Amino acid sequence: MRLKDKVSIITGAGRGIGQATAVKFAREGAKIVVSDVSADAIAETVQLCESEGAQTLGVVADVTDKKSLQKMVDATLAKFGRIDCLVNNAGIVADAQMKNMTDEQFDKVIAVNLKGVFNCTKAVVDTMLAQKSGVILNSSSIVGLYGNFGQSNYAAAKFGVIGMAKTWARELGSKGIRSNAVCPGFVSTSILATIPEKVIKALEDKVPMGRLGKPEDIANTFAFLASDDASYINGAVIEVSGGLTI
């Protein structure tokens, strides 16, 4: 168990990649804090983690609300006494071509996907600094590397979290805190539910491995980066896309 007793907060853990990451961390021996805006989704993930034998805490928190994040941190410290890893996974989409994108669409995605990552990290960093250890993992995207049609807001946010991960690697590396970013390709989650089947097939055909990613593919990468096996990996940006961008 390479994450044994590592207290790990995972945002957006109620479904998709976040849920898969929570379950993977549980299997690796971590103590899990399941954070999401949906109490029902939290309950499902908590049950899955507990079935793996993990000590688990579910906390309803909104990454755009600093007060709720402070409550999340306080509850984590009250139960577990420390914070070893933060996985900044929570994210949303509100797609439209730039000429049609509203201010509301742009601002909402930036607030969750970019400022939310900053808010969560700011909420845990003092604890990690006091411990002189910690791991911060930002969920970016290949869209944050190459852009994508109809996703000006999402691309801006995902470019931004790469920049923050690299900046934090510089600022915090000497304090025992590592910071990295993971860039998934297209992954089979509910976020793709509105995409027509023929478009999904076209995406699959572009991937040298012939399939879309699974949430577990990303979860496995997060687990490695959170572990001591990755103790010298800091400021990295790791693409997990099956070779889509080759």
Secondary structure by P-SEA (a helix, b strand, c coil): ccccccbbbbccccccaaaaaaaaaaaaccbbbbbcccaaaaaaaaaaaaaacccccccccccccaaaaaaaaaaaaaccccccbbbcccccccccccccccaaaaaaaaacaaaaaaaaaaacaaaaaaaccbbbbbbccccccccccccaaaaaaaaaaaaaaaaaaaacccccbbbbbbbbccccccccccccaaaaaaaaaaccccccccaaaaaaaaaaaaccccccccbbbbbccccccc
